[in-house]
Amino acid sequence: MRAPGKLQRARLLALAAGLLVASATFTAGCGGSAGRGDVPEPTVEVPAETERVSVFFATGRSLQEERRVVDSNNRYAAILAELMEATPETPDIAIVQPEAKIRSVTFEDGVVTIDWDRAILDFTAEPAEIPIAHAAFLVTLGQFPEVEKVKFTVEGKDSGEIDGKDIERFWGEITLADQPWDVVRPPGFQEAPASGDTTPSAETETE
């Protein structure tokens, strides 16, 4: 299959960069229960180190930005888990994105690789919605200065077939032949000053 080439990539990046991004304020659940002895201990383990990040949900027409708190030692897998939950705080938002499991997330040499299960190949949407669903990943990961590109694999492969489906063809116009894709920096993005290497580099399994 012939790769779309530089023109296709330019169109994709222009679309993603030009999307209307709406902001919604997220407040972490640490509200006041001081002085009450009947409040049960939390049952969910809280990460030792956290950070506030933006998740960009694809609504079919645009990207909706919402703030989340994630484990800073597992930031890429954690933020993708928030994205895939598709549960924005803003009411009445219809999310258009694939329903598939992320098998693993790896980071190496500026590239985040997301390995999907085969259900990712079943994603269907209107032609105008598919590039926006794709852009949600490029913009969400684009907020991290150390991340330069994003790559998808399906059960460890980026070509061949699974269940009779062409892996490289992927979502039609969004083809794996044209990756890794450049991330799209979100509005207001600023490069962080160099202060030593604190970027996680180990593979994170999500299974």
Secondary structure in CASP SS format (residue, H / E / C, confidence):
PFRMAT SS
TARGET T0000
AUTHOR 0000-0000-0000
METHOD secondary structure of the structure
MODEL  1
M C 1.00
R C 1.00
A C 1.00
P C 1.00
G H 1.00
K H 1.00
L H 1.00
Q H 1.00
R H 1.00
A H 1.00
R H 1.00
L H 1.00
L H 1.00
A H 1.00
L H 1.00
A H 1.00
A H 1.00
G H 1.00
L C 1.00
L C 1.00
V E 1.00
A E 1.00
S E 1.00
A E 1.00
T C 1.00
F C 1.00
T C 1.00
A C 1.00
G C 1.00
C C 1.00
G C 1.00
G C 1.00
S C 1.00
A C 1.00
G C 1.00
R C 1.00
G C 1.00
D C 1.00
V C 1.00
P C 1.00
E C 1.00
P C 1.00
T C 1.00
V C 1.00
E C 1.00
V C 1.00
P C 1.00
A C 1.00
E C 1.00
T E 1.00
E E 1.00
R E 1.00
V E 1.00
S E 1.00
V E 1.00
F E 1.00
F E 1.00
A E 1.00
T C 1.00
G C 1.00
R C 1.00
S C 1.00
L E 1.00
Q E 1.00
E E 1.00
E E 1.00
R E 1.00
R E 1.00
V E 1.00
V E 1.00
D E 1.00
S H 1.00
N H 1.00
N H 1.00
R H 1.00
Y H 1.00
A H 1.00
A H 1.00
I H 1.00
L H 1.00
A H 1.00
E H 1.00
L H 1.00
M H 1.00
E H 1.00
A C 1.00
T C 1.00
P C 1.00
E C 1.00
T C 1.00
P C 1.00
D C 1.00
I C 1.00
A C 1.00
I C 1.00
V C 1.00
Q C 1.00
P C 1.00
E C 1.00
A C 1.00
K C 1.00
I E 1.00
R E 1.00
S E 1.00
V E 1.00
T E 1.00
F E 1.00
E E 1.00
D C 1.00
G C 1.00
V E 1.00
V E 1.00
T E 1.00
I E 1.00
D E 1.00
W E 1.00
D C 1.00
R H 1.00
A H 1.00
I H 1.00
L H 1.00
D H 1.00
F C 1.00
T C 1.00
A C 1.00
E C 1.00
P C 1.00
A C 1.00
E C 1.00
I H 1.00
P H 1.00
I H 1.00
A H 1.00
H H 1.00
A H 1.00
A H 1.00
F H 1.00
L H 1.00
V H 1.00
T H 1.00
L H 1.00
G H 1.00
Q C 1.00
F C 1.00
P C 1.00
E C 1.00
V C 1.00
E C 1.00
K E 1.00
V E 1.00
K E 1.00
F E 1.00
T E 1.00
V E 1.00
E C 1.00
G C 1.00
K E 1.00
D C 1.00
S C 1.00
G C 1.00
E E 1.00
I E 1.00
D C 1.00
G C 1.00
K E 1.00
D E 1.00
I C 1.00
E C 1.00
R C 1.00
F C 1.00
W E 1.00
G C 1.00
E C 1.00
I E 1.00
T C 1.00
L H 1.00
A H 1.00
D H 1.00
Q C 1.00
P C 1.00
W E 1.00
D E 1.00
V C 1.00
V C 1.00
R C 1.00
P C 1.00
P C 1.00
G C 1.00
F C 1.00
Q C 1.00
E C 1.00
A C 1.00
P C 1.00
A C 1.00
S C 1.00
G C 1.00
D C 1.00
T C 1.00
T C 1.00
P C 1.00
S C 1.00
A C 1.00
E C 1.00
T E 1.00
E E 1.00
T C 1.00
E C 1.00
END
